[in-house]
Amino acid sequence: MKCRVLGALAFMALFSPWSYRGAALADEPPKAEPAQAQQAQPAQPEGTPLLKAVEYFKPNLSGYIEAWYRYDSSDLSSQTTAAKKADNEFRLRRARLTASGNVTEALSYRLTANLDGPSPASGAVTVRLWDAYMAYRFHPLATVTLGQFKYDFTREGLEATPERVPVLRAESINDIAGKLGTVGGSFRDTGIKVNGSYEGLLGLTYGLDLINGSGINAGDNNNRKDIVGRVTVAPLEGLTLGGSGYTGEGQGQTGGFHVNEVAWGLEAEYKREGLKIRGEYVWAKWENWDVAASAASVGKSQKPTGWYLQASYRLPQNVEFMGRYEDYKKDANTPQSHLKTTTLGAGYYITGKTRIVANYLIRSADSSSIVTAQETDATGSNIKNLFILQALLAF
């Protein structure tokens, strides 16, 4: 009898889950410690860097796919290629894949691939490195980021596509904030930045960046680094006020001169339950830059300015309605260079940020040929209304 009992105990020990903890469960995260053991551990002093390595490391995969149907009412008859005369198309606007995670409790990273489809009439698929950075959290007031990232300029410039209520960015944000560095960097550049927040001081948040100022996936083209900064405060519940600034050298010395740039932005946003109201104003100046030729030119300058005001309301049934009015002046030095746009939209959120949205843009443009608009090859007064149906799946 005694031998049978010992044999049974040996059999249970041999084939129990605990005997395989180092092999069969090697790919599973470690089990949480009992509450008593957790309470017994000394608390990490506030403000001390979290150097402890993450015991179980696995990247988080996320991303989204954005498909469109668009119809452009603009006059495209002056275009010289057949593709640019197409007034409607299905389009894979964006496809992004992101891997992110933590190496230690303080050290994190993000890697994003841009797998976008071709732009109208370009015929070329855009595959590029989008985000690639590491960030170390020294303190709630100071996280240092190194690599290629979004620079801190304007609220909508920092906003990802799944978070944005309208399908398109405002023209002023897209054409100013998205093109800093002269050649444009899709709101991104390479460098170092520090950002943080302090709830006890009016909900203060800030970001301060030192970047090359030469655009995405590009080496620097001059010895001067560009400086970008953004600060926000929340003086009242639901209300956020902020300002942004940018100064730098967009292009190195060419024929004895440099292209210098400066830009400013002001923002205000109010949120309450399903209601969101936002407004932004941006202004910029590029010195030694010819906007008509889109090239460096001594003695010339471009001074764009613009603003928008938008409101949206989301019902409990996951239906959202929005409206936005914007006024963008491409260049204060050029007469007849305004573009005014009214956007009306409605959408249904299937789950999370996955949604179907329809936007109708009513556009009125002045006659100057330097006036351009998103998602059309028309210029000046040939720019007309635009309809976009967006299907976005976020995971």
N, C-alpha and C positions, 0 to 999 in steps of 0.2 A: 504493500500500500504506500509506504514511504517513498519507494522508488518511483511509483506512478506519479505522485504529487510533484516530486522534484523534476521528473521529466516534463510534466505539463508546464511547470514554471519556466523551465529552460526554453521550451517551444514558444511560449508567449513572449519571452524576452528577445528571442532571436527574430521573430517576425513582427514585433510591435513597431509602430511608426517611429518611436524614439530611437530605435537602434539604427535607423536610416537617416537621421537628421542631417548628417554631413553629406549625404549623397542624394537621396530621393528628393529632399526638400531644399537642395542647394539653390534652385532657381526661384524660391519663394522668399518674400520679404520676411525678416525676423518678426516673431510674434511680439506684441506689445507686452511690456513688463507689467506685473501686477501694480495696482494703484499704490499699495504700501511701499513697494520698491521705488516707484517714481517719486513719492513724497519724501523718501529718505535722501534723495540726491540733492546736493547743494544747489541753490538757485544761481543762475548766471547773473553776475552783476550787470545792471543796466548800462549800456554804452560800451561794454566789452566786446571785442570782435568774437564772433562765433567760429572758432577754429576747428571744432569737432567735425570729423569726416562723416559724411552720410553713410550709414551702415549698409543700406541697400540702395544702389545707384541704378536708375533706369530712366532714360530720357522720356519726356512726355511729347507725344506727337499730336499736332493740331494743324489746322489749316482751313481753307475754304475754296469752293469753286463758284465762280460767278458767270452766269450765262445771260446774254441779252438778245432781245430783238429790238432794233432801233429803226425809226423812220425819220428821215431828214427832209424837211420842206424847203430847205435853202435852194437858191438858184445855183446849180452846179454846171450850167451850160458852158461857162468859160473855162472849165477844166480841160486839160489837153490829153488826159489819158482816160480810157473807158472805165477803169476801176474807180477813179475819183469821181465819176459821174453817177455811181451807184447811190441811190437815195434810200435804200433799205437793205438790211442784211441781218442774219443771225451772227452772233459774235461770242466767242469765248473771251470775255473781257479780262478776267483774272483767274489764276489758279496758283495758290500758295501752299507750301508745305513747310512746317516749322518743327524743329526739334529743340526742346528747351528743358532745363532742369537745374539741379544743384549738385556741385561736386563736394562742397562742405555746406554747413548750415548758413554760411555767410557768402560763399562764392557760387555764383550762378552763371548761366550762359544762355545764348539764344542763337540759333542758326536757321535762316529762312531762305528758301529757294523761290525765285520768281519764275513761274512756268506759264506766263501769260500768252494768250493767243495774239495774232497780228492785229495791229491798229488798222483803221479804215484805209484801204487802198495800198497799204505797205507791203502786204504779202509775206512779211517776215515774222516768224514767231520770236517772242522775246523771252530768252532764258538767261537769267542773270542771278548773281549773288545779291541778295537783298539786305538782310541783317546778318551780321556775324560779330558778336561781341561777348565779352566776359564782364561781369559786374561784381564788385566786392562791397558788401555792406559793413562799413566800419561802425555806423551808428544810425539811428533813425533819421538824424539830420544830415547824414553824408553817405551816399552810395557812389562809388567811383566806377565808371564804365569806360572800357577801352575797346576800340574796334570800329566797325561801321554800324551806324545807328541813325535813328531819326533825330534831327537837331531840334532844340526847344524854341520853336517859333510858331506862334498862333495856336489857338485851340483846335481848329479844324485841320491844320497841318499835321498835328500829332494824332489825329483820330484815324483809327483803322477803318477800312471799308465796312466790315460787319457792324461797326458801332455807329456809322454815319446814317442819319435818317434820310436825307436826299440821296439819290443815286450818284449824282455828280457833286464835286466840291464847288464852292462859289468860284466864279471866274477870277476874282481878285486874289483869292488864296491860291488857286491853282497856277496863276500866271506870275505871281510875285513870290510867295513863300516857296513854291515848288521849283523856282528857277534861280534861287540865290546861289552864288557861285558862278554867275553869268551864264554858264552853259546848262545849268540845271542839274539837280541831283535827286529828283523824286523825293524831296524832303529828307534826303539822307546824305551823309558824308562820313569821312573817316577822321577819328581823333580821339579825344578824351573828354569826359564830362563828369560833373558831380551834381547830384540832385538829392533832395530830401524834403521833409515836411516837419512842421511843428504845430500841432493842434492847439497848443496853448496860446499861440500868437495869431488870433483871427484865422485859424486854419491855414496858415502860411504853407505854400509849396513853392519850390524854386528849382531851376535847372540852369547850369552855366556850362557852356561847351567851348572847347578850343579845337577847331577843325581845320583841315587843309583848305576847304572852300573851293574845291575843284570838281565836285560832283561824285556820283556813285561809281565805285569800281575804277577809280582813277587816281594816279599819283598827283602830288602837288605840282602846280605850274608856276609857283613863285616862292620866295623865301618868307613871306608873311603869312601868318595864320589868321583865320577868321574867328571872331568872337560872337557867340550867340547866347542870349539869355532870356528867360521867361520867369515871371513871378505872378502868383495868384494869391488872393485872400478871400475868405468867406465871412464877411461882416455880419450877415444875417442867415438864418437857416434857409437853405435852398438857393441862396444867391452867391455867385462867384464872380469876382472882378479880377482882371489881369492885364498884364502888359508884356510885350516882347520887343527885343532889339537885336539887330544884326549889323555888324560892320566888318569889312574886310576888303581884300583885293581879289577880284574875280579872275584876273588874267595877268600874267607876267609882263615884263617890259616888252613892248612891240613898237619898233621904230622910235624909241626914246620916250614912250609914255606907258602908263599903267591904266587898267580899268578898275576903278574903285567903286564900291557899292555900300550903301547904308539903307536900312529898312526898319520900320517901326510898326507895331501892331497894338491895338487896344481891343479888349473883349469883355463881354458881360453875358452871364448865363443864369437863368432862373429855372429851377426844377421843383415841381410839387406834384406828387402822385403821378398821374399820367401826362402831365403838362410839361413841356419844355419850350422855353423862349431863349433865343440866343441872338446876339449881334456882334459883329466884328468890323473893325476899320483898319486898313493897312495902307501904308505909304512907303515908297522906295525911290531911290535915285541911283542911277548908274552913270558915272562920269566917264567920258571918252568911249561912249558906246552909241552906235547908230542903230536905232530900233528898226528902221526900214530895211537895212541891209542885214540886220542881226549879226553884226560884226563890230570889232573894235575900230574906233575912228577918233582921231585926236580932235578935241574941241567940241565934240557933240555929247549930248546926254539924253537920257530917258527918265521921265518922272511919272511913273504910274501911281494911281491911287484908286481905292475902291472900298465899298462897304456892303454889308448885307444884313438883313434882319429876317429871321425865320422862326416859325412856331409850329409845334406838333402836339398832337394829343392821341394817346393810346388808350383804347377802350379795354375793359376787362375781358372782352371776347378776343383779344389779341389782334384787333384791327386798329390801324394807325392812319391818321390823316395829317398832312403837313402842307405848309405854304411858305414860300420864301421870295423876297424881293431883293434884288441886288443891282448896284450901279457901279460899273467899272470904267475908269478912264485909262486907256492904254498909255497915253503920254500927254502930260500937261503942255508940252511944247508943240503938239500937233493938233490943229483944229479938227473938229468932226471925228473924234476918236473914242466916243462913248459906246459902251455896250450895256444895255439894260435888259434884265432877265427876270421874269416871274415864273416860278416853278410851283406847280400844283401836283400833289401826289397822294396816293393811298396804297396801303400794303396790308398783307396778312402774314402774321408770324406763326409758322407751323409748330416749331419748337425751338426754344432758345433764340439764337440769332438767324436760324434758317427761315427764309421768308420768300414771298413773292410780292414785288412792288411795281407799281406803274407811276411814271412821272411824265408830265407834259410841260415843256419849257416854252414859254412865249417870249421871243427874243426880238429886240429892236436895236439895230446897229447903225451907227453913223457911217458916212460914205468913205472915210479914209481906208486905204487898203491895208494899213497896219493892224486894223481891228480884226482879231481872230476869235474863235469860240471853240469850245471842246466838242469833239465828235462831229466835226464837219470840215470839209476842205474849202468851203466858201469863205470869203473875206468881205469886210466892209458891209455895205447895205444889202449884199446878196445873202447875208446870214438871216435865216428865218427860223421858224419853230421846229422843235424836236420832240419826238416821242420815244421813250425808252421803257421796255418791259424787262425787269430784272428778276432772275431766279437765283437766289444765293443759298448755298448749302454750306453750313459751317460745322466743323467737327473738332 
